[in-house]
Amino acid sequence: MAGEEASDSKVSLRTFLEHLSGAGKAIGVLTSGGDAQGMNAAVRAVVRMGIYVGAKVYFIYEGYQGMVDGGSNIVEADWESVSSILQVGGTIIGSARCKAFRTREGRLKAACNLVQRGITNLCVIGGDGSLTGANIFRKEWSGLLEELAQHGEIDKEQVQKHAYLNVVGMVGSIDNDFCGTDMTIGTDSALHRIIEVVDAIMTTAQSHQRTFVLEVMGRHCGYLALVSALACGADWVFLPESPPEEGWQENMCIKLSENRARKKRLNIIIVAEGAIDTQNKPITSEQIKELVVTQLGYDTRVTILGHVQRGGTPSAFDRILASRMGVEAVVALLQATPETPACVVSLSGNQAVRLPLVECVQMTQDVQKAMDERRFKDAVRLRGRSFETNLNTYKRLAIKFPDDQIVKSNCNVAVINVGAPAAGMNAAVRSAVRVGIADGHKMLAIYDGFEGFAKGQVKEIGWGDVGGWTGQGGSILGTKRTLPGKFLEDIAQQMRTHSINALLIIGGFEAYLGLLELSAARDKYEEFCVPMVMVPATVSNNVPGSDFSIGADTALNTITDTCDRIKQSASGTKRRVFIIETMGGYCGYLANMGALAAGADAAYIFEEPFDIRDLQSNVEHLTEKMKTTIQRGLVLRNESCSENYTTDFIYQLYSEEGKGVFDCRKNVLGHMQQGGAPSPFDRNFGTKISARAMQWISMKLKESPGKGAGPCGAVRRVEGLLVGTHPALGCTWHSAARLHLVAGGGGAPRLRATSPGPHATHRGPSALGGGLGLGVLLVGTHPGPGRTWHAAARLHLLRDPLSRPPLGVGGWAEAVLCSCSVGPR
C-alpha cells in the first residue's frame, strides 16, 4: 500500500506539472535592493523549475540597472549555471540601485530589452521598493509597447505577441520588514550571525562582569532585535515599533541592578538601529552606554554588528524557504492570465502562498505611517501575529514581578525531559518555568526522565535557576528514552508526595508514547487525572500533529554544513560521490530537507519506497553527470529507510557500478546531529511553544470544578465529605473521601470517591443493588484555585459504596452525575 501511495503521488505531481508546460515562454529573474542570504537559492529554484517545465530562463544582472542597460546584462541561464550556488551568500547575478528605472524613459529601454528576448514573465527578488517598481512597470507595459512601436523600435506583431507582462515577487530582506509573510529570505541567516556573536560575547562578558550593548540592523523594523533578544535572554531590548515608556532610563537601570543582585555576571542590551522613544527621538547605543556607566558604574562595551549580518552562508531554513518560494513563483507565472494581478510569494505557517503585491506593500507602508504618527500599538499589530506574540513572550520572560505582586495558584507544575536530547530543550524548560512562576505556580523540575521521576529526583526550580539556559545544547535536566509503563506505581506515589497538579513533558516520540501510557493509566491511578501536555522536541521531527519539533532545525543545519564541506572536498578531488547517512528513525524529514538544503542528487527515505531499479537509475544519472562540468555527487540516506538497502549496500553498489567513472565515500553523521548550540529558530520555537503549553495548563488549573473535565483529562479533585441518602431503602451514609470529577464516556461527568479517611462509616444494608439513584451533598476545597464549594447532586450508582469491601476499608464508589448545582460555600 505504501508503494502504491508513493506511486500515486508521483503520478499526480507529474500530471500537475504537465498542465503547467512553459514551452514558448521566457522568464526573467533579477535581484534588487539590499542583498540577503538565500537569494541565490531562490534564483537557482526559478532557473531549474523554469527549465524543468520547458521555459527559457534569463538572468538579469545588476537588477533594474541591467534591465535598462540590456546587452550582456540579460543572459539565458542553463541548468549548470546555477550549480554550487546554494551555499553562497549574497546574489551571484548582482544587485544595484537604479535611478533610471524610476523614469519613464528608463522603463521604455527596459521594456524594449525584454521584448527583444521574448521575456513577458518577471520574477523579482527584493524589498518593497523593488516590488513596487515591478508593479508600476507591469501596469505601464502595454503603453510602453505602444510607444516603442510608434518609435519603430518594435513592430506591431511583437506588441500583440507580448501584450501583457506577468510579475511575481519574492521578498529578500534580512530585516523581515515586509507585511504579509511570516519570514523573508535572509532573516534566519541574519539571526544566525547575530546569535553567533552574542554567544561569543557572553563568554567574555561573564569573565569580566561586563554589560554589552549590541546594535543590530533594522532601521524601520525591530524583528531582528526582538527575536535575538528572545533567543539569548537579553535584559533589555529597544525597538522602533514598541518604544520604552517614559522613565525607561530608571526602569532599565533598576532591572540591570536586580539581575546583578541575583548573581548574574553579565548584562546584554540589544538595540535596533532604528530604535526611538515615544516622542520619535532616536535612542542610540552610545546613549545607552553612557546611561549605564553614569548611573550604575558598570564596565560597558558597545558592539555594532553592521554588514556582518548580511554576509556568510545562508542557513538551512533560508535555503529551503527560498527554494520553495522559487518553485511557487514559476508556477504562479505559468498560471497567470492578463487579468491576474501582480502577486508576492509569502510564507504562512509552513506553506508557500500567493498574496496580492499591492495590498502587502500598502500594509508595509501603513506600519511606518503608524510609527510616524506615534500609534505604536497599531504598528505592532500591523507587523503581524508572529511579531506581536514574540513581543509579549519576551516581556513575560524578561521581567519578573516581585513575589508579593504575583497571585499564587497553590498549584505545583512539574517539567520533565523525555527521549533523546535535542537542541532547544533547555530554552523550552526556561520558558515553562518562568511563565509558570509568573502565573503563580510552584515549578518542579524532574531529573533524568521517567526513571528519575520514579526515584524521586524532583526539585523546586526558580526564576534565576534557568538564567542563561537558552543557548545551552542538550538537556540540563537530563533525559532518557525509558517509558513510564513499568514505573506507574512509583510515579503515582511521587505525584502524591509532591502534590503535582499538572505535568509538562518535553521530548520526542518516547514522550508522546509516555503521555499515552499515563493517560491510559488514569482509571487505575487517580494521580494521573491532571492536565498533562507534551511539547515536541526531537531531531527526527516525527511527533504526530506538529509540523516542527524542537531540535530539528539545529540538526538540519549540522547536516547542511557537513554536506557543504563534503561537496567542497568532492569538487576538489573530482569524480567522487558521497553517501551520507542521517538520523531520523523511520521519519525522512532530516534526509529529505537536508538534501533540498544541500543540493543533493538523491535522498532515500522510509516514506518513499525504492527498489534496485531506482538505485540503478540514480547511478546512471551520476554517470552522466560526471561528463559535465559538475563532477561530484551527493546522496543522503535516512538511517531506517530500508532494512535491506543499507548504507553499506548502497555504497558498495555505487562503487561497483561507477567503477572507472567515479569513486565513492560514505559518511555516517551520527550523534553530532543531536549536539551543538541550538539554532535561533529552535531557541525561539522552544521558547514560544513551551510558553503556549504553560498557558494551556494555567487555563485548565483555573477552570471552576463544576465544569467537569476538560481536554487531555483536566480533572478536578476535592478533599471533602460525601453524604448520601438512598431514595429507595431510606438508608443514610457518609464518608470522608477524596473525590474526582472525570469525563464520562457519553460526555456525562462521573464522580469517583477514593482514598477515604480513617473514620468512614455507613448505615443501612450491608449491600445495595447497583444501578440505583442516590442523592448526595458534596462539600470540599479545590486544591488548585483554593476555593471552597458545594454541589447538590443526584447520582446514579455504577458501583456500590456499601458493598464488601466497604468504602471505609479500601473500596471505591463511582457514579454518573445526573444533575448538579455548584456554588461557593
MOKA-V614379 format. One record per pair of residues at least 6 apart in sequence whose C-alpha atoms are under 7 Angstrom apart, sorted by the first residue. I is the first residue (numbers start at 1). GAP is how many residues later the second one is. Records with the same first field share a line. If there is no record, write none. Layout:
I = GAP + GAP
This chain:
3 = 606
6 = 602
17 = 36
20 = 33 + 314
21 = 32 + 33
22 = 31 + 32 + 33 + 312
23 = 31 + 32
24 = 31
25 = 30 + 31
26 = 29 + 30 + 31 + 92 + 93 + 94 + 95
27 = 29 + 30 + 31 + 92 + 93 + 94 + 95
28 = 29 + 30 + 31 + 32 + 91 + 93 + 94 + 95
29 = 14 + 29 + 30 + 31 + 93 + 94 + 95
30 = 29 + 30 + 31 + 33 + 93 + 94 + 95
31 = 32 + 63 + 64 + 93 + 94 + 95
32 = 31 + 32 + 63 + 64 + 93 + 94 + 98
33 = 62 + 63 + 64 + 93 + 94 + 97
35 = 55 + 56 + 60
36 = 54 + 136 + 137 + 138 + 149 + 150 + 274
37 = 52 + 53 + 148 + 149 + 152 + 273 + 274 + 276 + 277
38 = 51 + 147 + 148 + 276 + 280 + 281 + 284
39 = 51 + 52 + 133 + 146 + 283
40 = 45 + 46 + 48 + 50 + 51 + 52
41 = 44 + 45 + 278 + 281 + 282
42 = 280 + 281 + 283 + 284
44 = 38
45 = 278 + 281 + 282
46 = 280 + 281 + 284
47 = 10 + 30
48 = 31
49 = 278 + 281
50 = 6 + 7 + 280
51 = 6
57 = 19 + 20
58 = 16 + 17 + 18 + 19
59 = 15 + 16 + 17 + 18 + 34
60 = 6 + 7 + 13 + 14 + 15 + 33
61 = 12 + 13 + 32 + 33
62 = 31 + 32 + 33 + 34
63 = 31 + 32 + 33
64 = 34 + 37
65 = 31 + 33
66 = 7 + 8
67 = 43 + 46
68 = 33 + 38 + 39 + 41 + 42
70 = 43
86 = 233
87 = 226 + 227
88 = 225
89 = 222 + 223 + 224 + 225
90 = 221
100 = 6
101 = 6
107 = 30
108 = 36
111 = 33
115 = 47
120 = 42 + 44 + 45 + 46
121 = 44 + 45 + 46 + 212
122 = 44 + 45 + 46
123 = 44 + 45 + 46
124 = 7 + 44 + 45 + 46
125 = 44 + 45 + 46 + 47
126 = 44 + 45 + 46 + 47
127 = 44 + 45 + 46
128 = 50 + 233
131 = 38
134 = 33
135 = 207
138 = 27 + 29
141 = 23 + 24
142 = 21 + 22
145 = 14
146 = 13
148 = 6
149 = 6 + 7
164 = 174
166 = 167 + 170 + 176
167 = 175 + 176
168 = 161 + 165 + 174 + 175 + 176
169 = 174 + 175 + 176
170 = 174 + 175
171 = 13 + 14
172 = 12 + 13 + 14
173 = 11 + 12 + 13 + 14
174 = 10 + 11 + 12 + 13 + 16
175 = 12 + 42 + 43 + 46 + 48 + 49
176 = 7 + 8 + 11 + 47
177 = 44
178 = 186
179 = 181 + 184 + 185 + 204
180 = 166 + 180
181 = 165 + 166 + 167
182 = 165 + 166 + 204
183 = 164
185 = 133 + 136 + 137
186 = 132
188 = 127 + 129 + 130
189 = 125 + 126 + 129
190 = 119 + 120
191 = 33 + 37 + 489
192 = 488
193 = 116
194 = 115
195 = 33 + 485
205 = 6 + 61
206 = 59 + 60
209 = 56 + 57
210 = 56 + 57 + 88 + 89 + 90
211 = 55 + 56 + 57 + 87 + 88 + 89 + 90
212 = 55 + 56 + 57 + 88 + 89 + 90
213 = 55 + 56 + 57 + 72 + 76 + 88 + 89 + 90
214 = 55 + 56 + 57 + 88 + 89 + 90
215 = 55 + 56 + 57 + 58 + 70 + 88 + 89 + 90
216 = 9 + 55 + 56 + 57 + 88 + 89 + 90
217 = 55 + 56 + 89
218 = 6 + 54 + 55 + 56
219 = 53 + 54 + 55
220 = 20 + 54
221 = 19 + 20
222 = 17 + 18 + 19 + 50
225 = 12 + 14 + 45 + 46 + 47
226 = 11 + 165
227 = 163
229 = 8 + 41
230 = 164 + 454
231 = 239 + 449 + 452 + 453
232 = 238 + 239
233 = 235 + 237
234 = 34 + 35 + 36
235 = 21 + 32 + 33 + 34 + 163
236 = 33 + 34
237 = 32 + 33 + 34
238 = 32 + 33 + 34 + 37
239 = 32 + 33 + 36
240 = 34 + 35 + 36
241 = 130 + 135 + 138 + 139
242 = 134 + 138
243 = 33 + 34 + 35
244 = 33 + 34
245 = 33
253 = 39
256 = 11
271 = 14
275 = 7 + 8
276 = 6 + 7
277 = 6
278 = 96
285 = 17
289 = 11
292 = 6
293 = 6 + 7
315 = 242
316 = 240 + 241 + 244 + 281
319 = 278
320 = 276 + 277
324 = 28
325 = 20 + 27
329 = 16
341 = 15
342 = 14 + 15
343 = 11 + 12 + 13 + 14
344 = 10 + 11 + 12 + 13
345 = 7 + 8 + 9 + 10
346 = 6 + 7 + 8 + 9
347 = 6
367 = 12 + 15 + 16
370 = 6 + 8 + 9
371 = 8
380 = 8
381 = 7
393 = 295
396 = 39
397 = 34 + 37 + 38
406 = 32 + 34
407 = 33
408 = 32 + 33
409 = 31 + 32 + 375 + 376
410 = 31 + 374 + 375
411 = 30 + 31 + 90 + 373
412 = 29 + 30 + 31 + 32 + 87 + 88 + 89 + 90
413 = 28 + 29 + 30 + 31 + 87 + 88 + 89 + 90
414 = 29 + 30 + 31 + 32 + 86 + 88 + 89 + 90
415 = 29 + 30 + 31 + 88 + 89 + 90
416 = 29 + 30 + 31 + 33 + 88 + 89 + 90
417 = 32 + 60 + 61 + 62 + 88 + 89 + 90
418 = 31 + 61 + 62 + 63 + 87 + 88 + 89 + 90 + 92 + 93
419 = 60 + 61 + 62 + 88 + 89 + 91 + 92
420 = 59 + 60 + 61 + 118
421 = 53 + 54 + 58 + 253
422 = 52 + 115 + 116 + 117 + 128 + 129 + 252
423 = 50 + 51 + 127 + 128 + 131 + 251 + 252 + 253 + 254 + 255
424 = 46 + 49 + 126 + 127 + 254 + 258 + 259 + 262
425 = 49 + 50 + 112 + 125 + 261
426 = 43 + 44 + 46 + 49 + 50
427 = 42 + 43 + 256 + 259 + 260
428 = 258 + 259 + 262
430 = 36 + 39
431 = 256 + 259 + 260
432 = 258 + 259 + 262
433 = 10 + 30
434 = 29
435 = 256 + 259
436 = 7 + 258
437 = 6
443 = 17 + 18
444 = 14 + 15 + 16 + 17
445 = 13 + 14 + 15 + 16
446 = 6 + 7 + 11 + 12 + 13 + 31
447 = 6 + 10 + 11 + 30 + 31
448 = 29 + 30 + 31 + 32
449 = 29 + 30 + 31
450 = 32 + 33 + 34
451 = 31
453 = 38
454 = 33 + 36 + 37 + 40
456 = 38
470 = 213
471 = 206 + 207
472 = 205
473 = 202 + 203 + 204 + 205
474 = 201
481 = 29
483 = 27 + 31
484 = 30
485 = 32
492 = 33 + 35
495 = 32
496 = 31
501 = 29
502 = 28 + 29 + 30 + 195
503 = 28 + 29 + 30
504 = 28 + 29 + 30
505 = 6 + 28 + 29 + 30
506 = 28 + 29 + 30 + 31
507 = 28 + 29 + 30 + 31
508 = 28 + 29 + 30 + 35
509 = 33 + 34
512 = 22
518 = 10
519 = 9
522 = 6 + 7
529 = 184 + 185 + 186
530 = 183 + 184 + 185
531 = 166 + 169 + 181 + 182 + 183
532 = 180
533 = 160
535 = 155
536 = 7 + 13 + 14
537 = 12 + 13 + 14
538 = 11 + 12 + 13 + 14
539 = 12 + 13 + 16 + 45 + 135
540 = 12 + 43 + 44 + 45 + 47 + 49 + 50
541 = 7 + 8 + 11 + 48
542 = 45
550 = 132 + 135 + 136
551 = 131
553 = 126 + 128 + 129
554 = 124 + 125 + 128
555 = 118 + 119
556 = 34 + 38
558 = 115
559 = 35
560 = 34 + 37 + 38
563 = 35
564 = 34
570 = 6 + 62
571 = 60 + 61
574 = 57 + 58
575 = 51 + 56 + 57 + 86 + 87 + 88
576 = 56 + 57 + 86 + 87 + 88
577 = 55 + 56 + 57 + 85 + 86 + 87 + 88
578 = 55 + 56 + 57 + 86 + 87 + 88
579 = 55 + 56 + 57 + 72 + 86 + 87 + 88
580 = 55 + 56 + 57 + 86 + 87 + 88
581 = 55 + 56 + 57 + 58 + 66 + 86 + 87 + 88
582 = 8 + 9 + 55 + 56 + 57 + 86 + 87 + 88
583 = 7 + 55 + 56 + 87
584 = 6 + 54 + 55
585 = 54 + 55
586 = 20 + 54 + 55
587 = 19
588 = 17 + 18 + 19 + 50
591 = 12 + 14 + 45 + 46 + 47
592 = 11
595 = 8 + 41
600 = 34 + 35
601 = 32 + 33 + 34
602 = 33 + 34
603 = 32 + 33 + 34
604 = 32 + 33 + 34 + 37
605 = 32 + 33 + 36
606 = 34 + 35 + 36
619 = 35
622 = 11
623 = 35 + 38
625 = 6
626 = 6
651 = 13 + 15
654 = 10
655 = 8 + 9
700 = 14
701 = 83
702 = 83
705 = 11
706 = 116
708 = 7 + 8 + 33 + 34 + 35 + 41
709 = 6 + 7 + 32 + 33 + 34
715 = 25 + 26 + 27
716 = 24 + 25
717 = 22 + 23 + 24 + 65
718 = 20 + 21 + 22 + 62 + 63 + 64 + 65
719 = 18 + 19 + 20 + 61 + 62
720 = 16 + 17 + 18 + 59 + 60 + 61
721 = 14 + 15 + 16 + 57 + 58 + 59
722 = 12 + 13 + 14 + 15 + 54 + 55 + 56
723 = 10 + 11 + 12 + 53 + 54 + 55
724 = 8 + 9 + 10 + 50 + 51 + 52 + 53
725 = 6 + 7 + 8 + 49 + 50 + 51
726 = 6 + 48 + 49
727 = 46 + 47
731 = 32 + 33
732 = 31 + 32
733 = 28 + 29 + 30
734 = 26 + 27 + 28
735 = 21 + 25 + 26
736 = 20 + 21 + 24
737 = 16 + 17 + 18 + 19 + 20
738 = 15 + 16 + 17 + 18
739 = 12 + 13 + 14 + 15
740 = 11 + 12 + 13
741 = 8 + 9 + 10 + 11
742 = 7 + 8 + 9
743 = 6 + 7
744 = 6
748 = 68 + 69
749 = 67 + 68
750 = 64 + 65 + 66 + 67
751 = 63 + 64 + 65 + 66
752 = 61 + 62 + 63
753 = 59 + 60 + 61
754 = 58
756 = 51 + 52
758 = 50
760 = 48
761 = 47
766 = 36 + 37
767 = 35 + 36
768 = 32 + 34 + 35
770 = 27 + 28 + 29 + 30
771 = 25 + 26 + 27
772 = 24 + 25
773 = 22 + 23 + 24
774 = 20 + 21 + 22 + 23
775 = 18 + 19 + 20
776 = 16 + 17 + 18
777 = 14 + 15 + 16
778 = 12 + 13 + 14
779 = 10 + 11 + 12
780 = 8 + 9 + 10
781 = 6 + 7 + 8
782 = 6
788 = 36 + 37
789 = 34 + 35 + 36
790 = 32 + 33 + 34 + 35
791 = 29 + 30 + 31 + 32
792 = 28 + 29 + 30
793 = 24 + 26 + 27 + 28
794 = 23 + 24 + 25 + 26
795 = 20 + 21 + 22 + 23
796 = 19 + 20 + 21 + 22
797 = 17 + 18 + 19
798 = 16 + 17
799 = 14 + 15 + 16
800 = 13
801 = 6 + 10 + 11 + 12
805 = 6
